[in-house]
Amino acid sequence: MNRIKIVLSGKEYTIQTEESVTYVKQLAESLDAKIEEYMSQNDSISVTSACMLVSLGLMDDCVCLLYTS
């Protein structure tokens, strides 16, 4: 089991996972970039709201892939 430290929106998290360190860090970097992009386009949005809306968008992407496969 790997214990991996990642940073999302300036906050550090430690994750325990079977996945590789490189893979999880790449996921975290991609997610952080999406959150930061969303926040830069919406000056008054909170970090929490940005995270929820980015999550919703990512879930939509996943569901769309399932239905189109």
Secondary structure, DSSP 8 states (H G I E B T S, - for coil): -EEEEEEETTEEEEEEESS-HHHHHHHHHHHHHHHHHHHHH-TT--HHHHHHHHHHHHHHHHHHHHHH-
